[in-house]
Amino acid sequence: MNRPQLFILYRKLIKNQLTQKELDWLTQYFETDEREELYQLVRTELELKEEDFLATSKEELTLVRIFNQIEQKIGRSGHQLEEKRRSSGPFYTKAFYRMAIAATLFLILGGGLYYSIKRYSSQNIVNQTYVKEILPGKSTATLTLASGRKIILSESVKGELGQEGGVVISKTAAGEIIYQVKGNKTGSSDQLNTLSTAKGEHYQVILPDGSKVWLNAASSITYPVSFVKQQERIVKLAGEAYFEIAKDKQHAFLVKTNKQEIKVLGTHFNVSAYEDDAITKTTLLEGSVRIVSEHRISTPGQPSVVLKPGQQAVLTGQSFSVSQIDTEESVAWKNGYFRFSKENIAGVMRKLSRWYNLDVVYEGPVSTEEFSGTVSSAKPIDQVLRMLQYSNSVHFKIEGRRVTVTK
């Protein structure tokens, strides 16, 4: 298997488009059937490491066609190029490989594409006008107690943060918020806490019942300091969160957003319910959930939607659509990376603006190109935008925290 062929398989892998035969070949070659480990092994083989790729669907098809033409017409495999590349010095290796591919493309396409690539690579990738580098989101949030007291969690040390209704609220060494009933008290269920993140922030909390919640940027979750006296464990969410619910068959767990209600007993799922998104997405990884829209809550007798693992419910207006999906895309933010699948630039920039605390504006017509790919969310914003701009369908200008997008 030469490098171009492996690259094509990698692109299909991250988009969950491998045939069973291709997947079997990769798992046998790399001796693992763990998806995340397979990602890393293929990336290492390709020397991608942290240099992730974001590509438009049109660009990807062009790459596949060109690589096939290279092998058919030139007869020089990517493996041979790779061997010569590895024998060169560390500075010369990448330059040699780029020139070899460019020369081959020139022969196949008469120089047109080569000229375009050369001209594009020589231009300023991302126009930047700022003093301080824009870094990715950090682990912090604001905890608002029932008393109204606000605690900035990045500024608080580990240990007890406060007591409410017989419950001790603490911050662990790992930075999590936990709730523990003090002594023989049962805790008060009428006192509510709210954990909220601004743009550029994210955090994790262990709820009073032991359920774990990962809160994404620009989100908030409101919950009682104790669930003991409640028939149902009810929390309210705005924005996005990933839930791992502690099992309790006697007390269902309900997640309420402004548009829907999710009922579970014990399961793992992700909810994306941002106000500036036209749709609400609920993705189930484990267990079972029942979802009812806000409209159906107020209309008794209306049917609900029940999800199975691997399914996603999308609420648009008052209607649900359910489909089988690659769940890794929905929880990528929790695992430290962005993952896009045929997403337009507006959707991509909404996610980036929340994570990096950006103000995004558009000048002129907006690109209709769709983007697919994976990129680490630990990268500075200019590196992420540079990868997007390689498509040559969008361009960016950074001024402070303001990002201007042009076609």
Secondary structure as GFF3:
##gff-version 3
##sequence-region A 1 407
A	DSSP	alpha_helix	3	14	.	.	.	ID=ss1
A	DSSP	alpha_helix	20	30	.	.	.	ID=ss2
A	DSSP	alpha_helix	35	45	.	.	.	ID=ss3
A	DSSP	beta_strand	54	56	.	.	.	ID=ss4
A	DSSP	alpha_helix	57	69	.	.	.	ID=ss5
A	DSSP	pi_helix	70	74	.	.	.	ID=ss6
A	DSSP	alpha_helix	78	87	.	.	.	ID=ss7
A	DSSP	alpha_helix	90	109	.	.	.	ID=ss8
A	DSSP	alpha_helix	112	121	.	.	.	ID=ss9
A	DSSP	beta_strand	127	129	.	.	.	ID=ss10
A	DSSP	beta_strand	138	139	.	.	.	ID=ss11
A	DSSP	beta_strand	142	144	.	.	.	ID=ss12
A	DSSP	beta_strand	150	152	.	.	.	ID=ss13
A	DSSP	three_ten_helix	153	155	.	.	.	ID=ss14
A	DSSP	beta_strand	159	164	.	.	.	ID=ss15
A	DSSP	beta_strand	167	171	.	.	.	ID=ss16
A	DSSP	beta_strand	177	181	.	.	.	ID=ss17
A	DSSP	beta_strand	192	196	.	.	.	ID=ss18
A	DSSP	beta_strand	201	206	.	.	.	ID=ss19
A	DSSP	beta_strand	212	215	.	.	.	ID=ss20
A	DSSP	beta_strand	220	224	.	.	.	ID=ss21
A	DSSP	beta_strand	233	244	.	.	.	ID=ss22
A	DSSP	beta_strand	253	256	.	.	.	ID=ss23
A	DSSP	beta_strand	260	264	.	.	.	ID=ss24
A	DSSP	beta_strand	268	273	.	.	.	ID=ss25
A	DSSP	beta_strand	279	286	.	.	.	ID=ss26
A	DSSP	beta_strand	289	293	.	.	.	ID=ss27
A	DSSP	alpha_helix	294	297	.	.	.	ID=ss28
A	DSSP	beta_strand	305	307	.	.	.	ID=ss29
A	DSSP	beta_strand	311	316	.	.	.	ID=ss30
A	DSSP	beta_strand	319	324	.	.	.	ID=ss31
A	DSSP	three_ten_helix	327	329	.	.	.	ID=ss32
A	DSSP	beta_strand	337	344	.	.	.	ID=ss33
A	DSSP	alpha_helix	345	356	.	.	.	ID=ss34
A	DSSP	beta_strand	359	362	.	.	.	ID=ss35
A	DSSP	beta_strand	370	376	.	.	.	ID=ss36
A	DSSP	alpha_helix	381	389	.	.	.	ID=ss37
A	DSSP	beta_strand	395	399	.	.	.	ID=ss38
A	DSSP	beta_strand	402	406	.	.	.	ID=ss39
###
